[in-house]
Amino acid sequence: MIKSYLPSFVFLVLLCLSCNFNRSYVNEDGVKEEAMKVVDSFYYHIEYKEWEKTYRYLSKEFLIHSSELDLKKILERNYEEYGDYYARFIDEWSSLRTVSNGQEIVECVFLIKAQYKNGECIEKMGLLKEDGEYKVLSYFIQVRH
């Protein structure tokens, strides 16, 4: 009797061992709160026109596709057009945390209404957890009013 179930049991064990189990978590408040600390710090430096201090928040991936100088030019141009930054509101946000084979990948995206002296900008910031810290993966100024 046991011999008849043995091939099925062995197959099931091998199947389970070869499976790649993934777990995904969407829009976790804890992820949002942790990532918001980077957003807050980034905009703090924008408020005080400390462009160079924003560089510490850039991810390795960001720096592959762009440079610190590119970011500085964007921030300076935005300041020249819209004046002093003074407030922001999170319009939308989303997060995705994926755990696969013991590795965790966490991404978070914020759609931000940024208030400047001479108008409002819609800004999109993507963050990635890198070496245990959230870093800016992308930063776009989408629409200007």
C-alpha positions in Angstrom: 0.0 0.0 0.0 2.8 2.5 0.9 4.7 1.6 -2.2 1.7 2.8 -4.4 1.8 6.2 -2.8 5.6 6.6 -2.7 6.0 7.8 -6.4 3.3 10.4 -5.9 4.8 11.6 -2.6 8.3 11.9 -4.1 6.9 13.8 -7.1 5.0 16.1 -4.8 8.1 16.8 -2.6 10.2 17.5 -5.7 7.6 19.7 -7.1 7.4 21.8 -3.9 11.1 22.0 -3.7 11.4 23.3 -7.2 8.7 25.9 -6.9 9.6 29.5 -6.6 7.3 30.9 -4.0 6.6 34.6 -4.4 4.6 36.8 -2.0 3.5 40.3 -3.0 2.1 43.0 -0.7 0.4 46.1 -2.2 -0.1 49.5 -0.6 1.2 48.8 2.9 0.9 51.8 5.2 4.2 50.9 6.8 6.0 51.1 3.5 4.3 54.5 2.8 5.4 55.9 6.1 9.0 54.8 5.8 9.3 56.0 2.2 7.6 59.4 3.1 10.6 60.1 5.3 12.8 60.3 2.2 10.2 62.4 0.4 10.0 64.8 3.4 13.8 65.1 3.5 14.1 65.6 -0.3 11.6 68.4 -0.3 13.1 70.0 2.8 16.3 70.5 0.8 14.3 71.8 -2.1 12.6 74.3 0.2 16.0 75.7 1.3 17.5 75.5 -2.2 20.1 72.9 -1.0 20.1 71.1 -4.3 23.3 69.2 -3.6 21.9 67.7 -0.4 19.2 65.9 -2.4 21.9 63.8 -4.1 22.2 61.5 -1.0 18.7 60.3 -1.7 19.4 59.1 -5.3 19.5 55.4 -6.0 22.2 53.6 -8.0 19.7 53.0 -10.7 18.8 56.7 -11.0 22.5 57.5 -11.4 22.9 55.0 -14.2 20.3 56.8 -16.3 20.8 60.3 -15.1 23.2 62.4 -13.1 23.3 64.6 -10.1 23.9 67.6 -12.4 20.8 66.7 -14.4 18.7 66.7 -11.2 20.3 70.0 -10.1 19.4 71.6 -13.5 15.8 70.4 -13.1 15.5 71.8 -9.6 17.1 75.1 -10.5 14.9 75.5 -13.6 11.8 74.8 -11.6 12.8 77.4 -9.0 13.5 80.0 -11.8 10.0 79.4 -13.3 7.9 78.8 -10.2 9.8 80.5 -7.4 10.1 79.3 -3.8 8.6 75.9 -2.9 6.4 76.0 0.2 4.0 73.0 0.4 3.1 69.6 -1.1 0.2 67.3 -0.9 0.3 63.6 -1.7 -2.4 63.1 -4.4 -1.9 59.4 -4.9 0.5 56.7 -3.8 1.1 53.0 -4.4 3.6 50.5 -3.1 4.6 47.0 -4.0 6.7 44.7 -1.8 7.7 41.4 -3.3 9.5 38.6 -1.4 11.0 35.9 -3.6 13.6 33.3 -2.5 14.3 35.2 0.6 15.0 38.5 -1.3 12.8 41.5 -0.8 12.1 44.2 -3.4 10.1 47.2 -2.3 9.0 50.0 -4.6 6.8 53.0 -3.8 5.4 55.8 -6.1 4.0 59.1 -5.0 2.1 61.6 -7.2 2.7 64.9 -5.5 1.0 68.3 -5.9 3.9 70.7 -5.1 3.0 74.3 -4.3 5.4 77.0 -5.4 5.1 80.8 -5.1 4.2 81.2 -8.8 2.1 78.0 -9.3 1.6 74.3 -8.8 3.5 71.4 -10.3 2.4 67.8 -10.4 5.5 65.8 -9.5 6.0 62.0 -9.6 8.6 60.4 -7.4 9.5 56.7 -7.5 11.4 55.1 -4.6 13.2 51.8 -4.3 14.5 50.2 -1.1 18.2 49.8 -1.7 20.6 48.4 0.9 17.9 48.8 3.6 17.1 52.5 2.8 14.6 54.1 0.4 16.3 55.9 -2.5 14.8 58.0 -5.3 14.5 55.8 -8.4 12.8 58.4 -10.5 11.7 62.1 -10.3 9.4 63.7 -12.9 7.7 67.0 -13.1 4.7 66.1 -15.2 2.3 69.0 -15.4 2.7 72.6 -14.6 -0.1 75.0 -13.8 
